[in-house]
Amino acid sequence: MSIFSSFHSKIVRFFNDRKARTFCGTHRDLVYYPKDSVFTYETITIGDRVFINKRAYLSGEISIGDDVLIGPDVFITSGDHGFTEIGKPINRQGRMKPRKVTICDDAWIGAKACILAGVTIGKGAVIGAGSVVTKDVPPYSVCVGNPCRKVKDRYSEAERIEHEKLLQTKRELCNSDGTTVGK
Ligand SMILES: CC(C)(COP(=O)(O)OP(=O)(O)OC[C@H]1O[C@@H](n2cnc3c(N)ncnc32)[C@H](O)[C@@H]1OP(=O)(O)O)[C@@H](O)C(=O)NCCC(=O)NCCS
């Protein structure tokens, strides 16, 4: 490689690294800490009013709904390395096909939780701090631990119905840009 082409590729890399990267989805009123976190931006879809605390590591095909709260130091991945081929070290087996992670509306992911490939966190679910989530989590459940298991429901059935009714009413009181009607 000539001195010129080496210099040229360094310049291209310098500017690519500084390109403003952004998430997919509407992500209105998103709060996140890009300098303290790692995101594969273009593969992550985010809804409205989502909060992602510091030192997030979100990598791969991830879909996050509206009103989701993500605590500090959370790790979410849609990927895995292959490791079953005989006679090949793992670092030469390549990656497995990504399996999308979905976090539905109104979920809360506690600090230091780890959410692995293919998992769906149901609407309104709570994931305890430090949990390792390997399987789908039912809507409005409270799940904790490693491996993450349901310990209780967030609401009784009647409370859940009331909660959803109230959220719906509030949504109807919003303008299309998310501001309250009359403002
Ligand atoms: C999941 C959580 C919300 C549950 O709170 P809670 O309703 O008061 O839970 P409880 O105390 O009734 O716990 C129920 C059971 O789960 C256990 N448990 C609760 N949180 C746990 C956790 N993170 N990991 C492992 N077990 C947990 C409790 O020890 C209890 O077990 P037991 O029934 O054997 O005694 C809370 O424990 C938690 O982890 N909060 C996250 C805090 C956080 O990350 N904040 C960051 C700011 S975004």
The ligand as an SDF file (V2000), in Angstrom:
LIG
                    3D

 48 50  0  0  0  0  0  0  0  0999 V2000
  -37.3440   -6.9310   40.6890 C   0  0  0  0  0  0  0  0  0  0  0  0
  -37.6580   -5.9020   41.7420 C   0  0  0  0  0  0  0  0  0  0  0  0
  -38.2800   -4.6610   41.1200 C   0  0  0  0  0  0  0  0  0  0  0  0
  -38.6670   -6.5700   42.6660 C   0  0  0  0  0  0  0  0  0  0  0  0
  -38.9600   -5.7310   43.7300 O   0  0  0  0  0  0  0  0  0  0  0  0
  -40.0430   -6.2260   44.8380 P   0  0  0  0  0  0  0  0  0  0  0  0
  -41.4010   -6.2770   44.2280 O   0  0  0  0  0  0  0  0  0  0  0  0
  -39.8880   -5.3750   46.0470 O   0  0  0  0  0  0  0  0  0  0  0  0
  -39.5270   -7.7130   45.0530 O   0  0  0  0  0  0  0  0  0  0  0  0
  -39.6330   -8.6710   46.3050 P   0  0  0  0  0  0  0  0  0  0  0  0
  -38.7730   -8.1450   47.3760 O   0  0  0  0  0  0  0  0  0  0  0  0
  -41.0710   -8.9660   46.5980 O   0  0  0  0  0  0  0  0  0  0  0  0
  -38.9240   -9.9700   45.7120 O   0  0  0  0  0  0  0  0  0  0  0  0
  -39.5810  -11.1500   45.3840 C   0  0  0  0  0  0  0  0  0  0  0  0
  -38.5460  -12.2700   45.4480 C   0  0  0  0  0  0  0  0  0  0  0  0
  -37.5760  -12.0760   44.4140 O   0  0  0  0  0  0  0  0  0  0  0  0
  -36.2630  -11.9360   44.9690 C   0  0  0  0  0  0  0  0  0  0  0  0
  -35.5760  -10.8840   44.1960 N   0  0  0  0  0  0  0  0  0  0  0  0
  -35.9700   -9.5990   44.0620 C   0  0  0  0  0  0  0  0  0  0  0  0
  -35.1450   -8.9440   43.2370 N   0  0  0  0  0  0  0  0  0  0  0  0
  -34.2080   -9.8270   42.8710 C   0  0  0  0  0  0  0  0  0  0  0  0
  -33.0860   -9.7390   42.0220 C   0  0  0  0  0  0  0  0  0  0  0  0
  -32.7770   -8.5970   41.3860 N   0  0  0  0  0  0  0  0  0  0  0  0
  -32.3290  -10.8520   41.8190 N   0  0  0  0  0  0  0  0  0  0  0  0
  -32.6530  -12.0130   42.4420 C   0  0  0  0  0  0  0  0  0  0  0  0
  -33.7100  -12.1670   43.2590 N   0  0  0  0  0  0  0  0  0  0  0  0
  -34.4770  -11.0760   43.4660 C   0  0  0  0  0  0  0  0  0  0  0  0
  -36.4740  -11.5570   46.4200 C   0  0  0  0  0  0  0  0  0  0  0  0
  -35.3840  -11.9270   47.1940 O   0  0  0  0  0  0  0  0  0  0  0  0
  -37.7280  -12.3110   46.7400 C   0  0  0  0  0  0  0  0  0  0  0  0
  -37.4000  -13.6470   46.9270 O   0  0  0  0  0  0  0  0  0  0  0  0
  -38.1440  -14.5330   48.0840 P   0  0  0  0  0  0  0  0  0  0  0  0
  -39.6150  -14.5230   47.7000 O   0  0  0  0  0  0  0  0  0  0  0  0
  -37.4950  -15.8740   47.9570 O   0  0  0  0  0  0  0  0  0  0  0  0
  -37.8950  -13.8220   49.3590 O   0  0  0  0  0  0  0  0  0  0  0  0
  -36.3720   -5.4270   42.5210 C   0  0  0  0  0  0  0  0  0  0  0  0
  -35.9520   -6.4300   43.4080 O   0  0  0  0  0  0  0  0  0  0  0  0
  -35.2260   -5.0730   41.5880 C   0  0  0  0  0  0  0  0  0  0  0  0
  -34.3890   -5.8940   41.1980 O   0  0  0  0  0  0  0  0  0  0  0  0
  -35.1910   -3.7810   41.1800 N   0  0  0  0  0  0  0  0  0  0  0  0
  -34.2630   -3.2580   40.2220 C   0  0  0  0  0  0  0  0  0  0  0  0
  -33.5800   -1.9980   40.7620 C   0  0  0  0  0  0  0  0  0  0  0  0
  -32.7190   -1.3510   39.7370 C   0  0  0  0  0  0  0  0  0  0  0  0
  -32.0880   -2.0040   38.9360 O   0  0  0  0  0  0  0  0  0  0  0  0
  -32.7010   -0.0320   39.7100 N   0  0  0  0  0  0  0  0  0  0  0  0
  -31.9440    0.7050   38.7170 C   0  0  0  0  0  0  0  0  0  0  0  0
  -32.6550    1.9510   38.3610 C   0  0  0  0  0  0  0  0  0  0  0  0
  -33.4400    1.8920   36.7630 S   0  0  0  0  0  0  0  0  0  0  0  0
  1  2  1  0
  2  3  1  0
  2  4  1  0
  2 36  1  0
  4  5  1  0
  5  6  1  0
  6  7  2  0
  6  8  1  0
  6  9  1  0
  9 10  1  0
 10 11  2  0
 10 12  1  0
 10 13  1  0
 13 14  1  0
 14 15  1  0
 15 16  1  0
 15 30  1  0
 16 17  1  0
 17 18  1  0
 17 28  1  0
 18 19  1  0
 18 27  1  0
 19 20  2  0
 20 21  1  0
 21 22  1  0
 21 27  2  0
 22 23  1  0
 22 24  2  0
 24 25  1  0
 25 26  2  0
 26 27  1  0
 28 29  1  0
 28 30  1  0
 30 31  1  0
 31 32  1  0
 32 33  2  0
 32 34  1  0
 32 35  1  0
 36 37  1  0
 36 38  1  0
 38 39  2  0
 38 40  1  0
 40 41  1  0
 41 42  1  0
 42 43  1  0
 43 44  2  0
 43 45  1  0
 45 46  1  0
 46 47  1  0
 47 48  1  0
M  END
$$$$
